[in-house]
Amino acid sequence: MKSLKYIFFTTIITFSFIACGDDEPQMETLDFSGTYTTADQMGRPAINTVFIPGDQKDSYNQTIPSQQAAIYQSTIEAGLKALSPAYANDGDQNALGLDAATFASVLATDVLNVSLNGPTTFYDGTNVLTGRNLADDVITVELLLIFGGEDFTENPNLSDDHVDANDKAFLNSFPYLATAH
């Protein structure tokens, strides 16, 4: 069985390449036939890593997102309550107004939401979980939502990874990622 890592969504794409050389250009099509299985899902980095126990990670990664909340919400809720003093009392909420159970149901579905009619951001001060830009500080946002309480002020030592910028500038054109050198 073939394995794909970091699958966020499924789609069918045909890739065609033109082989160039001394002869006439020839069209080559990649063969994606076969059976594939998801090896890892990371729509929201760190959620799977932190809240899904090691012996359940393979199962979680192979569960389709629409079924993840029903199976893993209680596991993530227990993890939120065990790790974060911000959820110590019944009724405690995060800055989104979500209690541990509701927030766990959001986190359990490991997908990256994308806004089709608004800003695309993990969090920009107003919009939350509407996509992700390369410069979004995803881990700090997740820490704030997990440990920051109702107004992001609870547990300040746990609510920031203190990595405030990329060490290399992003490119202005595709592939946009910073150069390795």
N, CA, C and O of each residue as an XYZ file, in Angstrom:
724
protein
N       0.840     -1.169      0.000
C       0.000      0.000      0.000
C       0.889      1.237      0.000
O       1.877      1.288      0.733
N       0.558      2.209     -0.793
C       1.321      3.446     -0.869
C       0.907      4.354      0.280
O      -0.220      4.282      0.769
N       1.821      5.198      0.699
C       1.545      6.068      1.832
C       1.786      7.513      1.437
O       2.791      7.831      0.800
N       0.868      8.384      1.812
C       1.016      9.811      1.592
C       1.088     10.496      2.944
O       0.315     10.165      3.843
N       1.996     11.440      3.105
C       2.153     12.137      4.361
C       1.655     13.564      4.219
O       1.842     14.184      3.172
N       1.026     14.090      5.255
C       0.500     15.452      5.305
C      -0.593     15.672      4.257
O      -0.453     16.516      3.371
N      -1.644     14.929      4.363
C      -2.793     15.077      3.484
C      -3.802     15.974      4.171
O      -4.219     15.682      5.292
N      -4.205     17.064      3.525
C      -5.190     17.963      4.099
C      -6.552     17.779      3.444
O      -7.579     17.978      4.093
N      -6.574     17.414      2.212
C      -7.816     17.176      1.509
C      -7.520     16.266      0.338
O      -6.369     16.132     -0.077
N      -8.550     15.644     -0.194
C      -8.379     14.715     -1.298
C      -8.934     15.326     -2.565
O     -10.011     15.922     -2.557
N      -8.206     15.181     -3.642
C      -8.650     15.643     -4.941
C      -7.963     14.814     -6.001
O      -6.946     14.173     -5.734
N      -8.498     14.821     -7.177
C      -7.878     14.106     -8.284
C      -7.280     15.130     -9.220
O      -7.964     16.032     -9.704
N      -5.996     14.978     -9.466
C      -5.285     15.906    -10.327
C      -4.490     15.095    -11.334
O      -3.884     14.084    -10.979
N      -4.487     15.514    -12.549
C      -3.639     14.889    -13.546
C      -2.466     15.808    -13.807
O      -2.640     16.965    -14.188
N      -1.275     15.287    -13.601
C      -0.064     16.050    -13.865
C       0.495     15.610    -15.205
O       0.636     14.414    -15.460
N       0.806     16.546    -16.041
C       1.430     16.243    -17.312
C       2.699     17.060    -17.425
O       2.736     18.234    -17.058
N       3.717     16.434    -17.929
C       4.989     17.106    -18.106
C       5.423     16.931    -19.549
O       5.116     15.921    -20.183
N       6.124     17.901    -20.054
C       6.675     17.795    -21.387
C       8.160     17.534    -21.241
O       8.893     18.344    -20.674
N       8.597     16.396    -21.757
C      10.009     16.053    -21.717
C      10.709     16.797    -22.845
O      10.305     16.700    -24.004
N      11.730     17.521    -22.513
C      12.452     18.291    -23.516
C      13.815     17.668    -23.744
O      14.458     17.196    -22.807
N      14.231     17.669    -24.941
C      15.539     17.131    -25.288
C      15.796     17.402    -26.756
O      15.226     18.327    -27.334
N      16.647     16.603    -27.350
C      16.974     16.778    -28.759
C      15.831     16.342    -29.667
O      15.726     16.810    -30.800
N      14.972     15.447    -29.176
C      13.877     14.932    -29.989
C      12.641     15.810    -29.812
O      12.668     16.816    -29.102
N      11.584     15.413    -30.460
C      10.296     16.103    -30.311
C       9.859     16.044    -28.851
O      10.080     15.032    -28.186
N       9.247     17.101    -28.345
C       8.725     17.042    -26.976
C       7.701     15.918    -26.842
O       6.884     15.702    -27.738
N       7.750     15.208    -25.724
C       6.815     14.117    -25.480
C       6.074     14.392    -24.178
O       6.661     14.847    -23.197
N       4.794     14.111    -24.186
C       3.968     14.294    -23.004
C       4.122     13.059    -22.117
O       3.982     11.930    -22.588
N       4.411     13.277    -20.832
C       4.502     12.176    -19.877
C       3.477     12.427    -18.786
O       3.377     13.543    -18.278
N       2.725     11.417    -18.422
C       1.720     11.525    -17.377
C       2.145     10.658    -16.201
O       2.501      9.494    -16.382
N       2.109     11.216    -15.006
C       2.452     10.453    -13.811
C       1.335      9.472    -13.496
O       0.160      9.762    -13.725
N       1.700      8.324    -12.974
C       0.731      7.285    -12.642
C       0.415      7.339    -11.154
O       1.258      7.009    -10.321
N      -0.799      7.756    -10.826
C      -1.238      7.805     -9.441
C      -2.220      6.669     -9.139
O      -2.965      6.742     -8.161
N      -2.229      5.639     -9.955
C      -3.143      4.528     -9.708
C      -2.650      3.736     -8.495
O      -1.468      3.782     -8.156
N      -3.532      3.037     -7.869
C      -3.178      2.237     -6.718
C      -3.995      2.627     -5.511
O      -4.894      3.464     -5.597
N      -3.686      2.028     -4.406
C      -4.385      2.292     -3.165
C      -3.480      3.112     -2.267
O      -2.317      2.768     -2.056
N      -4.017      4.193     -1.743
C      -3.250      5.082     -0.876
C      -3.896      5.116      0.499
O      -5.103      4.917      0.638
N      -3.094      5.364      1.492
C      -3.594      5.557      2.841
C      -2.933      6.813      3.414
O      -1.779      7.111      3.108
N      -3.650      7.517      4.218
C      -3.106      8.706      4.840
C      -2.186      8.288      5.974
O      -2.573      7.495      6.832
N      -0.976      8.815      5.981
C      -0.012      8.493      7.032
C      -0.018      9.533      8.140
O       0.324      9.216      9.279
N      -0.394     10.759      7.835
C      -0.366     11.811      8.835
C      -1.261     12.947      8.375
O      -1.278     13.298      7.195
N      -2.003     13.518      9.309
C      -2.818     14.693      9.021
C      -2.323     15.803      9.924
O      -2.103     15.590     11.117
N      -2.149     16.975      9.365
C      -1.686     18.097     10.175
C      -2.362     19.381      9.716
O      -1.692     20.386      9.477
N      -3.679     19.355      9.591
C      -4.400     20.568      9.242
C      -4.196     21.647     10.287
O      -4.108     22.832      9.967
N      -4.124     21.228     11.520
C      -3.827     22.135     12.635
C      -2.619     21.572     13.369
O      -2.752     20.653     14.178
N      -1.445     22.119     13.089
C      -0.227     21.575     13.694
C      -0.325     21.519     15.217
O      -0.923     22.395     15.842
N       0.238     20.530     15.780
C       0.373     20.318     17.218
C      -0.856     19.679     17.862
O      -0.724     19.082     18.930
N      -2.024     19.776     17.274
C      -3.215     19.198     17.907
C      -3.080     17.680     17.964
O      -3.218     17.084     19.032
N      -2.814     17.056     16.828
C      -2.606     15.616     16.780
C      -1.419     15.244     17.668
O      -1.490     14.287     18.438
N      -0.349     15.991     17.558
C       0.871     15.702     18.310
C       0.624     15.721     19.813
O       1.116     14.845     20.525
N      -0.120     16.692     20.306
C      -0.304     16.867     21.743
C      -1.467     16.050     22.292
O      -1.339     15.447     23.358
N      -2.586     16.017     21.596
C      -3.812     15.490     22.205
C      -4.185     14.055     21.831
O      -5.043     13.460     22.483
N      -3.576     13.501     20.822
C      -3.896     12.121     20.455
C      -2.813     11.202     21.013
O      -1.644     11.342     20.654
N      -3.183     10.263     21.887
C      -2.190      9.355     22.473
C      -1.456      8.555     21.391
O      -2.015      8.254     20.336
N      -0.213      8.223     21.672
C       0.638      7.532     20.708
C       0.018      6.281     20.105
O       0.153      6.038     18.906
N      -0.660      5.487     20.926
C      -1.234      4.253     20.411
C      -2.487      4.475     19.566
O      -3.013      3.522     18.991
N      -2.978      5.724     19.479
C      -4.153      6.036     18.665
C      -3.814      6.884     17.440
O      -4.698      7.156     16.627
N      -2.555      7.310     17.286
C      -2.189      8.228     16.207
C      -2.439      7.648     14.819
O      -2.974      8.341     13.954
N      -2.064      6.402     14.592
C      -2.295      5.807     13.266
C      -3.778      5.758     12.939
O      -4.191      6.086     11.828
N      -4.572      5.346     13.917
C      -6.013      5.278     13.714
C      -6.592      6.665     13.437
O      -7.401      6.837     12.525
N      -6.175      7.644     14.223
C      -6.644      9.026     14.030
C      -6.284      9.523     12.630
O      -7.121     10.094     11.931
N      -5.047      9.303     12.235
C      -4.589      9.774     10.929
C      -5.321      9.113      9.772
O      -5.417      9.693      8.690
N      -5.830      7.927      9.979
C      -6.524      7.218      8.912
C      -8.039      7.397      8.973
O      -8.757      6.904      8.102
N      -8.524      8.093      9.985
C      -9.957      8.362     10.110
C     -10.292      9.592      9.276
O      -9.614     10.615      9.371
N     -11.329      9.494      8.467
C     -11.684     10.652      7.651
C     -12.167     11.782      8.567
O     -12.840     11.530      9.566
N     -11.822     13.017      8.224
C     -12.131     14.144      9.121
C     -13.587     14.227      9.562
O     -13.852     14.615     10.700
N     -14.528     13.880      8.713
C     -15.934     13.991      9.099
C     -16.307     13.028     10.230
O     -17.361     13.189     10.844
N     -15.466     12.036     10.514
C     -15.735     11.081     11.593
C     -14.851     11.290     12.816
O     -15.074     10.667     13.854
N     -13.852     12.161     12.705
C     -12.887     12.330     13.798
C     -13.523     12.882     15.069
O     -13.209     12.395     16.155
N     -14.389     13.862     14.982
C     -14.965     14.463     16.184
C     -15.738     13.437     17.001
O     -15.618     13.404     18.225
N     -16.521     12.610     16.342
C     -17.314     11.613     17.068
C     -16.433     10.619     17.820
O     -16.810     10.130     18.885
N     -15.270     10.325     17.269
C     -14.393      9.322     17.871
C     -13.414      9.935     18.874
O     -13.152      9.335     19.917
N     -12.871     11.116     18.578
C     -11.747     11.647     19.351
C     -12.055     12.895     20.182
O     -11.179     13.373     20.903
N     -13.259     13.428     20.103
C     -13.592     14.648     20.851
C     -13.379     14.463     22.346
O     -12.812     15.341     22.996
N     -13.815     13.356     22.899
C     -13.679     13.158     24.349
C     -12.212     13.015     24.761
O     -11.831     13.446     25.849
N     -11.393     12.418     23.907
C      -9.956     12.293     24.185
C      -9.304     13.670     24.230
O      -8.518     13.964     25.131
N      -9.639     14.516     23.246
C      -9.066     15.854     23.194
C      -9.592     16.708     24.340
O      -8.839     17.487     24.924
N     -10.870     16.572     24.667
C     -11.429     17.319     25.804
C     -10.708     16.956     27.103
O     -10.363     17.835     27.892
N     -10.484     15.669     27.319
C      -9.766     15.238     28.530
C      -8.354     15.815     28.536
O      -7.854     16.214     29.588
N      -7.711     15.861     27.377
C      -6.376     16.445     27.284
C      -6.375     17.931     27.567
O      -5.486     18.431     28.256
N      -7.366     18.649     27.041
C      -7.477     20.085     27.314
C      -7.608     20.340     28.813
O      -6.923     21.197     29.370
N      -8.486     19.596     29.450
C      -8.729     19.793     30.884
C      -7.508     19.391     31.719
O      -7.225     20.014     32.742
N      -6.795     18.365     31.291
C      -5.622     17.912     32.038
C      -4.431     18.857     31.877
O      -3.670     19.063     32.822
N      -4.270     19.427     30.693
C      -3.107     20.273     30.412
C      -3.298     21.736     30.752
O      -2.347     22.404     31.161
N      -4.500     22.243     30.594
C      -4.685     23.682     30.676
C      -5.475     24.124     31.891
O      -6.631     23.735     32.060
N      -4.854     24.938     32.743
C      -5.596     25.519     33.860
C      -6.731     26.424     33.388
O      -7.634     26.732     34.166
N      -6.700     26.852     32.134
C      -7.756     27.716     31.600
C      -9.090     26.980     31.502
O     -10.137     27.614     31.372
N      -9.065     25.650     31.562
C     -10.300     24.857     31.513
C     -10.526     24.111     32.824
O     -11.193     23.077     32.836
N      -9.978     24.624     33.931
C     -10.044     23.934     35.224
C     -11.456     23.865     35.795
O     -11.794     22.921     36.509
N     -12.279     24.863     35.484
C     -13.618     24.909     36.052
C     -14.670     24.687     34.974
O     -14.489     25.087     33.824
N     -15.768     24.047     35.356
C     -16.873     23.887     34.403
C     -17.306     25.259     33.915
O     -17.436     26.192     34.708
N     -17.526     25.382     32.637
C     -17.956     26.648     32.074
C     -16.826     27.544     31.608
O     -17.074     28.540     30.927
N     -15.561     27.206     31.966
C     -14.434     27.993     31.461
C     -14.433     27.960     29.941
O     -14.739     26.939     29.325
N     -14.088     29.088     29.353
C     -14.071     29.206     27.898
C     -12.760     29.818     27.438
O     -12.025     30.424     28.218
N     -12.481     29.643     26.131
C     -11.315     30.310     25.561
C     -11.772     31.624     24.923
O     -12.944     31.986     25.025
N     -10.872     32.325     24.278
C     -11.180     33.634     23.700
C     -12.199     33.556     22.568
O     -12.758     34.577     22.167
N     -12.444     32.359     22.052
C     -13.484     32.188     21.030
C     -14.856     31.974     21.658
O     -15.856     31.870     20.949
N     -14.904     31.907     22.993
C     -16.161     31.651     23.681
C     -16.530     30.172     23.694
O     -17.696     29.819     23.872
N     -15.530     29.304     23.504
C     -15.784     27.861     23.453
C     -15.318     27.197     24.742
O     -14.189     27.408     25.186
N     -16.200     26.387     25.343
C     -15.789     25.614     26.504
C     -14.958     24.423     26.027
O     -14.813     24.213     24.822
N     -14.417     23.648     26.955
C     -13.516     22.546     26.604
C     -14.174     21.542     25.659
O     -13.544     21.104     24.697
N     -15.424     21.172     25.916
C     -16.097     20.189     25.065
C     -16.289     20.708     23.647
O     -16.031     19.993     22.679
N     -16.736     21.937     23.527
C     -16.983     22.512     22.203
C     -15.676     22.736     21.457
O     -15.583     22.433     20.267
N     -14.665     23.263     22.143
C     -13.374     23.485     21.507
C     -12.755     22.154     21.082
O     -12.161     22.066     20.008
N     -12.888     21.125     21.909
C     -12.368     19.798     21.555
C     -13.040     19.262     20.297
O     -12.388     18.614     19.478
N     -14.328     19.524     20.133
C     -15.008     19.042     18.922
C     -14.499     19.770     17.676
O     -14.463     19.195     16.588
N     -14.105     21.042     17.841
C     -13.513     21.796     16.723
C     -12.128     21.235     16.409
O     -11.800     21.002     15.246
N     -11.324     21.021     17.436
C      -9.962     20.538     17.237
C      -9.910     19.111     16.712
O      -8.992     18.759     15.971
N     -10.882     18.285     17.083
C     -10.857     16.878     16.695
C     -10.936     16.684     15.194
O     -10.386     15.718     14.665
N     -11.599     17.572     14.512
C     -11.688     17.478     13.059
C     -10.460     18.170     12.479
O     -10.416     19.395     12.370
N      -9.464     17.371     12.110
C      -8.160     17.902     11.708
C      -8.181     18.355     10.249
O      -7.657     17.687      9.358
N      -8.796     19.494     10.044
C      -8.849     20.092      8.705
C      -8.427     21.554      8.822
O      -8.495     22.156      9.894
N      -8.002     22.090      7.726
C      -7.686     23.508      7.667
C      -8.854     24.195      6.999
O      -9.073     24.038      5.798
N      -9.607     24.958      7.776
C     -10.737     25.696      7.222
C     -10.216     26.793      6.315
O      -9.146     27.351      6.561
N     -10.957     27.103      5.276
C     -10.579     28.172      4.356
C     -11.800     29.030      4.094
O     -12.842     28.530      3.671
N     -11.670     30.318      4.346
C     -12.754     31.251      4.071
C     -12.781     31.555      2.577
O     -11.758     31.905      1.988
N     -13.943     31.420      1.981
C     -14.089     31.715      0.554
C     -14.504     33.159      0.307
O     -14.480     33.633     -0.829
N     -14.886     33.860      1.380
C     -15.361     35.230      1.182
C     -14.818     36.218      2.211
O     -15.429     37.257      2.462
N     -13.679     35.896      2.802
C     -13.073     36.808      3.771
C     -11.582     36.576      3.852
O     -11.018     35.831      3.051
N     -10.941     37.213      4.817
C      -9.495     37.052      4.957
C      -9.121     35.601      5.252
O      -9.838     34.894      5.960
N      -8.010     35.178      4.711
C      -7.480     33.851      4.991
C      -6.391     34.008      6.035
O      -5.324     34.557      5.758
N      -6.665     33.522      7.237
C      -5.704     33.667      8.324
C      -5.982     32.625      9.396
O      -7.111     32.152      9.533
N      -4.967     32.273     10.145
C      -5.165     31.412     11.294
C      -5.733     32.244     12.437
O      -6.609     31.789     13.172
N      -5.231     33.459     12.578
C      -5.784     34.433     13.519
C      -5.121     35.773     13.234
O      -3.894     35.873     13.210
N      -5.931     36.796     13.020
C      -5.384     38.130     12.743
C      -5.881     39.180     13.734
O      -5.787     40.379     13.472
N      -6.404     38.733     14.857
C      -6.962     39.647     15.843
C      -8.479     39.685     15.786
O      -9.132     40.004     16.780
N      -9.045     39.363     14.628
C     -10.493     39.335     14.445
C     -10.943     37.990     13.880
O     -11.810     37.328     14.451
N     -10.358     37.596     12.775
C     -10.721     36.356     12.097
C      -9.901     35.201     12.664
O      -8.696     35.333     12.882
N     -10.560     34.074     12.901
C      -9.904     32.926     13.505
C     -10.213     31.679     12.686
O     -11.361     31.431     12.316
N      -9.181     30.907     12.411
C      -9.305     29.616     11.727
C     -10.026     29.724     10.386
O     -10.882     28.901     10.062
N      -9.670     30.750      9.610
C     -10.264     30.924      8.279
C      -9.264     30.574      7.186
O      -9.467     30.928      6.025
N      -8.208     29.895      7.541
C      -7.166     29.505      6.609
C      -5.820     29.694      7.265
O      -5.711     29.728      8.491
N      -4.796     29.817      6.441
C      -3.466     30.007      7.000
C      -2.574     30.698      5.984
O      -2.497     30.286      4.826
N      -1.907     31.746      6.423
C      -0.873     32.404      5.636
C       0.474     31.905      6.130
O       0.593     31.481      7.280
N       1.481     31.951      5.285
C       2.807     31.498      5.699
C       3.305     32.222      6.941
O       3.951     31.616      7.796
N       3.014     33.499      7.045
C       3.521     34.282      8.164
C       2.680     34.149      9.438
O       3.069     34.682     10.477
N       1.544     33.456      9.385
C       0.718     33.287     10.581
C       1.492     32.521     11.652
O       2.138     31.517     11.350
N       1.430     32.980     12.882
C       2.103     32.336     14.002
C       1.168     31.263     14.566
O       0.559     31.438     15.622
N       1.073     30.169     13.848
C       0.091     29.120     14.129
C       0.256     28.524     15.519
O      -0.733     28.353     16.233
N       1.456     28.210     15.911
C       1.656     27.574     17.217
C       1.275     28.526     18.354
O       0.633     28.099     19.314
N       1.651     29.793     18.270
C       1.253     30.746     19.311
C      -0.263     30.882     19.374
O      -0.824     30.955     20.467
N      -0.933     30.918     18.237
C      -2.396     30.994     18.245
C      -2.980     29.769     18.934
O      -3.889     29.895     19.754
N      -2.470     28.588     18.611
C      -2.972     27.381     19.258
C      -2.717     27.420     20.761
O      -3.587     27.043     21.547
N      -1.536     27.872     21.165
C      -1.236     27.983     22.597
C      -2.172     28.968     23.286
O      -2.645     28.704     24.392
N      -2.440     30.097     22.646
C      -3.370     31.089     23.211
C      -4.768     30.491     23.392
O      -5.404     30.682     24.429
N      -5.238     29.766     22.374
C      -6.586     29.199     22.449
C      -6.668     28.070     23.464
O      -7.729     27.832     24.041
N      -5.573     27.380     23.686
C      -5.565     26.281     24.648
C      -5.330     26.790     26.073
O      -6.012     26.356     27.000
N      -4.374     27.704     26.257
C      -3.966     28.121     27.588
C      -4.359     29.548     27.967
O      -4.311     29.892     29.148
N      -4.745     30.387     27.010
C      -4.926     31.810     27.261
C      -6.208     32.221     27.927
O      -6.349     33.386     28.301
N      -7.162     31.306     28.096
C      -8.414     31.653     28.750
C      -9.298     32.556     27.913
O      -9.127     32.664     26.699
N     -10.243     33.203     28.575
C     -11.261     34.002     27.903
C     -10.715     35.231     27.176
O     -11.289     35.666     26.178
N      -9.621     35.784     27.666
C      -9.117     37.026     27.057
C      -7.626     36.959     26.708
O      -6.978     37.996     26.560
N      -7.088     35.763     26.579
C      -5.683     35.523     26.224
C      -4.697     35.930     27.318
O      -3.493     35.957     27.065
N      -5.174     36.250     28.536
C      -4.253     36.709     29.579
C      -3.907     35.628     30.600
O      -2.938     35.776     31.345
N      -4.675     34.553     30.646
C      -4.375     33.487     31.596
C      -3.111     32.745     31.148
O      -2.863     32.608     29.950
N      -2.343     32.286     32.074
C      -1.182     31.440     31.815
C      -0.229     32.001     30.763
O       0.066     31.324     29.778
N       0.257     33.228     30.956
C       1.101     33.851     29.933
C       2.368     33.066     29.603
O       2.863     33.143     28.479
N       2.897     32.316     30.561
C       4.107     31.538     30.277
C       3.837     30.335     29.374
O       4.766     29.776     28.790
N       2.591     29.943     29.261
C       2.230     28.809     28.407
C       1.586     29.252     27.090
O       1.324     28.419     26.223
N       1.333     30.532     26.935
C       0.519     31.018     25.821
C       1.305     31.605     24.658
O       0.724     32.269     23.800
N       2.601     31.378     24.612
C       3.394     31.928     23.514
C       4.650     31.077     23.345
O       5.305     30.728     24.327
N       4.980     30.749     22.111
C       6.211     29.995     21.873
C       7.424     30.910     21.742
O       8.556     30.433     21.654
N       7.194     32.216     21.728
C       8.236     33.246     21.653
C       9.079     33.146     20.381
O      10.232     33.579     20.353
N       8.499     32.579     19.344
C       9.112     32.595     18.012
C       8.228     33.535     17.204
O       7.173     33.141     16.707
N       8.671     34.781     17.079
C       7.815     35.821     16.539
C       7.961     36.075     15.048
O       7.194     36.851     14.478
N       8.920     35.444     14.415
C       9.101     35.658     12.978
C       9.898     34.501     12.395
O      10.595     33.783     13.113
N       9.785     34.335     11.095
C      10.582     33.348     10.395
C      12.030     33.816     10.374
O      12.286     35.020     10.360
N      12.969     32.899     10.372
C      14.374     33.290     10.347
C      14.844     33.715      8.953
O      15.921     34.295      8.817
N      14.068     33.440      7.945
C      14.377     33.831      6.558
C      13.139     34.483      5.964
O      12.013     34.114      6.298
N      13.348     35.439      5.094
C      12.218     36.114      4.442
C      11.549     35.180      3.444
O      12.211     34.390      2.773
N      10.218     35.284      3.357
C       9.487     34.512      2.356
C       9.713     35.140      0.990
O       9.969     36.339      0.880
N       9.617     34.323     -0.042
C       9.770     34.813     -1.410
C       8.503     35.532     -1.849
O       7.431     35.272     -1.303
N       8.602     36.413     -2.807
C       7.446     37.149     -3.328
C       6.725     36.405     -4.440
O       5.688     36.863     -4.918
N       7.261     35.261     -4.857
C       6.622     34.470     -5.903
C       6.681     32.993     -5.517
O       7.413     32.602     -4.607
N       5.907     32.196     -6.216
C       5.843     30.762     -5.931
C       7.228     30.155     -5.984
O       7.974     30.452     -6.917
N       7.605     29.340     -5.054
C       6.827     28.647     -4.042
C       6.680     29.402     -2.716
O       6.158     28.826     -1.762
N       7.108     30.641     -2.614
C       6.941     31.539     -1.479
C       7.742     31.169     -0.237
O       8.054     32.048      0.566
N       8.081     29.907     -0.055
C       8.822     29.495      1.130
C      10.211     30.122      1.133
O      10.782     30.402      0.079
N      10.737     30.334      2.319
C      12.070     30.913      2.448
C      13.110     29.961      1.875
O      12.940     28.742      1.902
N      14.157     30.521      1.371
C      15.220     29.695      0.828
C      15.930     28.969      1.951
O      15.944     29.440      3.087
N      16.517     27.830      1.644
C      17.169     26.999      2.660
C      18.550     27.527      3.028
O      19.072     27.166      4.084
N      19.137     28.335      2.229
C      20.515     28.789      2.503
C      20.525     30.125      3.187
O      21.594     30.655      3.491
